Amino acid sequence: MLKPVLALVLGVLVCAPMSVFAQTGSEDEALRQLEFAQAELHQSNFQKALTSAESALRLHPPLYEALAYKAMALEGLGDFKIAESLLITYREMRDGWEKFPEGDEVLTRVRKKMGARMVELEALAALPAFDDVTELDSMPQFPAGSEEFLQWLVMRQQVDNAKARIQVGGGILGAGIGLLVGGGLAVGLSAALSGSDPNNPNIEAFYGGGLGTMFAGTALTIAGLPITLGGASKLARLKKGGVASGQARLEATSHGLAVRF
């Protein structure tokens, strides 16, 4: 009975130093990764610095200084909002900047950049002016997802929407005018024929059909005219540039430009 107990105790005594050694080893490696992150930041290799800082956090989560280095790496990559959040988290976890003296300066700098970036993005959210719609037909050579590409994408959608309204409204308007003309001719012809053959039921039916056609044409004209004018007006506004309205538009967010539908 004693032998199994002794074996268990010996096992615990043997494994305990190994566990402590493994923990110490991970802490040492985390510190090495933190040094790598610092070196990469000095060389402005922000993506590599981010990778090293994240490795340090994975190896030893209580190494809160890795949060600060990760924040500075994200600052270099332009992700100011997350960088600000990490710096605030670090300050709360460490109860100040004692182990990261430049922290307050870095946080102030990140917030200034974030404000300047928002101003820039709000300016980019406005669509540029253009002269000819055909200028937008070919997709520009912009990287997918870039701010310039998003501008073109939204403008193209807005222009297509305006052109579709003009085409639909123009079709309805054309049909309405055609019916008005046809109905008017039928009414005029039947009125002329009724003079020589009054009370002819066929002529009266033809006259009634002409009036009905004119009423239908009037209704279509009333429906198609505002659609056509609205599309033309929207296209004219788009040519002058400015903030897009309607289905697709650009909005400035803390993470960059976003397309809203």
Secondary structure, DSSP 8 states (H G I E B T S, - for coil): -HHHHHHHHHHHHHHHHHHHHHHHHHHHHHHHHHHHHHHHHHTT-HHHHHHHHHHHHHH-TT-THHHHHHHHHHHHHT-HHHHHHHHHHHHHHHTSSTT-TTHHHHHHHHHHHHHHHHHHHHHHTEE---S-GGGGSS--S--TT-HHHHHHHHHHHHHHHHHHHHHHHHHHHHHHHHHHHHHHHHHHHHHHHHHHSTT-HHHHHHHHHHHHHHHHHHHHHHHHHHHHHHHHHHHHHHHT-EE--SS-EEEEETTEEEEE-
